[in-house]
Amino acid sequence: MWKFIVRRLIITMPQLVLLSLLVYVLASFMPGDALTGQYGPDMSQEAIEQQRERLGLNNPWYVQYGDWVAGVFQGDFGTSTRFHMPVSDLIWDRMINTVWLSLVSVIFIYAIGLPLGIISGRWNDRLVDQVITGYTYVGFATPLFIFALITLFIFGFQFGWFPTGGSVQSGLEPGTFEFFLSKLHHLLLPGLSIALIGVVGTVQYLRSEIIDTKQKDFIITARAKGAPESRVYNRHIFRNSVLPIAAFFGYEITMLITGSIFVERIFSYPGMGNLFIESILLRDYPVVTSVVLLFGLAAILGALLSDIILSIVDPRIRIK
């Protein structure tokens, strides 16, 4: 197991370097640079050139990229050209918010998806299954931002049950119980918006596995021996059907972290996705490259986590 983990982590290094290089090159080809729009018409060309020289914008892109990589190996992701603060500090504040949003979304996804998947698979081809399956088809066909806009309009603007932006009510002292409740209140609506789409995959996977497992020979044998139906489902059908869901857990976390860009933008939630969009629009290349690098790392670690969880849930699988 440990040899497999170390080997996978070593393999990720060239992947991350290639990813960061590709993003940096594409960002350097975008029109404008970090100083675009920051200087007024009364600023002399000489002063502009001095600023460009000070920021290293006159250097070739490969020199700028090399300087950035050298800083990353030293734990320095550079300084944001727009926010005028270390990129690591800027990303850390936003990353905490995104992690909390992903955690709430995962709780919603499994709290809703597991019961719906079990019901749909156990009573397949009945009315309740047709209703649940119909919802999953709608979920597969509807973009995430549509669900986010609908929930924001109904529960945020019409009913006023939830805040329509931000991550916490202003004026509250961090660490207090009121601060925690405000954080949770701001997380519920965007987390539910993500879960309403994210749940369809869990429901479909679990439904298909339950229907397939019900037809296995060992299930027929258990019923022939007179085993109670509840025991057949709980100890045999559900236990074997949950394996794909467990394997999908790592990918689920990754997709939530990297796929919450639109939801964070719609809800004005200060997370990594919103920061990524802002940095692109502001041409803040150090932040853009650092965020993409972290997204890539999250995707690779998510795949590794799925392999580890699957090997723990199913002892028949051995990772060497």
CORJONOR-V502030 format. One record per helix or strand of 3 or more residues. SS is the DSSP state (hx for helix, st for strand). FROM is the first residue (numbers start at 0). TO is the last residue. If there is no record, write none. Layout:
ss	from	to
SS	FROM	TO
SS	FROM	TO
This chain:
ss	from	to
hx	1	27
hx	44	54
hx	60	72
hx	86	121
hx	126	140
hx	143	157
hx	176	213
hx	216	223
hx	228	240
hx	242	258
hx	260	265
hx	271	281
hx	284	312
